[in-house]
Amino acid sequence: MILKELIKALPEEPQVFGSLEVDIEDIVFDSRKAVKDVLFVAQKGEKVDGHDYIGKAYEQGCRAFLCEQKPNKAILEATVIVVNDSHLALGLLASYFFGEPSKKMKLVGVTGTNGKTTTATLLYRLFSSMGHKCGLFSTVANYICNDKVDATHTTPDAVELNRQMRKMVDLGCQYCFMEVSSHSVVQHRIAGLDFDGAIFTNITHDHLDYHKTFAAYIQAKKAFFDGLKPTAFALTNMDDKNGMVMLQNTVAEKKSYSLRSLADFKTSIVEQGFEGTLLNMNGQEAFMLFVGKFNAYNLTAIYGAACLLGLDSKDVLRVLSTLTPVDGRFETIRSKDNKTAIVDYAHTPDALMNVISTINEIRKESQNLICVVGCGGDRDKTKRPVMARESVNGCQIVILTSDNPRSEEPQDILNDMLAGLDDKQKRQVITIADRREAIKTASRLAKPGDIILIAGKGHETYQDVKGVKHHFDDREEVREAFKY
């Protein structure tokens, strides 16, 4: 695409230095990929400023640059475009460059602290099972029709998003479902995307290391709804205290779902066990292979979105009843001597509380609940003592261990968690920094009939230690431990 044509996607007239009659074959924001016939978009990040690498990109042959400030050093025979916000510009340019693929599918975004992966993934599976070609962007994996693409972020960068959406369109995808993280909203990764629907699951304590305040975190989620078009739907969780906040300024069609209140899509739990849950959705009963109130909310959101996208409600319930949980989300593994392990991605206080309370609603008094839990390094430290308290309050035995320690010392993270407990609570707790040993210990302590919750990593198949990702899968470790 000629650069003169490409910059038509920008909302304001930019400053231009040099010729716009330049052919652009790709757009990048990583200076290592900035070469001949590529537009390099320089962005200011948390740790690195892309503007510092314009000279390096020029040396590699790049001759087209978009940035927020003109480089001090003269760049001969190059075109420099100066804008107010290069993050916003990248999203808009990426969409336009790839032919605005999001306008050629029904695109639905799912945002919230917990439940995004389950909701987006099951929507993809539901529509695929009903004969529709679909795409998916999720924390666990991305899919272009049936082809799996590894996921590195909850929401990919703007260029990758539009590149993959272009492939979806070319392969005939009619729908695309994606997790929309708060980071992606603030960083304008979704700028230029044409959403036909948005789902809000819930909002609880998370990502304050990035957003700094809970109010800023809420505003990031709300901004997604504020940007919807009038013909889109905005489906919110009525039972979350910030659910209606999401709808305050949206021009989209406002819809709601609930387990407790009057709503457009209302569900009640009829019966539940570790095998699944009997739900009544808008007057129709169906048995789902999912456990817990939190999953009842997810399934109601999925049901509501599918109906809003025009599917028949009875067909939706029929197919939903055949679907199974997403990897690492309340995934159960049983031993030969009747011990049950539940592997779950719960890594926030609210998610952990939901999983523990769900287990406690189902388990018998004679069954102990043993929890193996840790907290990630280089992330929000304020939730560490809260996670420890939630574990102790709901479980008979708690083993505090490592999650992804990253650059931090595992024992320092454990000390932060222990700081949230009083002396009596600490007597319920065992600290084992080695996660493998923690899982083995839990399996040895468990008696037949007991339940072991292994929380925090879920589907992840690695452990991040000092910048190195070592293979580690909670599910593999449980199966190995159950051999004893």
Secondary structure, DSSP 4 states (H G I P E B T S, - for coil): -BHHHHGGGSSSPPEEES-S--B--EEESSGGG-BTTEEEE--B-SS-BGGGGHHHHHHTB--EEEESS--SS--TT-EEEE-S-HHHHHHHHHHHHTT-GGGGSEEEEEESSSSHHHHHHHHHHHHHHTT--EEEE-SSEEEETTEEEE-SSSS--HHHHHHHHHHHHHTT--EEEEE--HHHHHTTTTTT---SEEEE----S--HHHHSSHHHHHHHHHHHHHT--TTSEEEEETTSTTTGGGGSS--SEEEEEESSS--SEEEEEEEEETTEEEEEETTEEEEES--SHHHHHHHHHHHHHHHHTT--HHHHHHHHTT--PPTTSSEEEE-TTS-EEEEE---SHHHHHHHHHHHHHHS-TTS-EEEEE---TTS-GGGHHHHHHHHHHH-SEEEE--S--BTS-HHHHHHHHHTT--HHHHTTEEE-S-HHHHHHHHHHHPPTT-EEEEES-TT--EEEETTEEEE--HHHHHHHHTT-
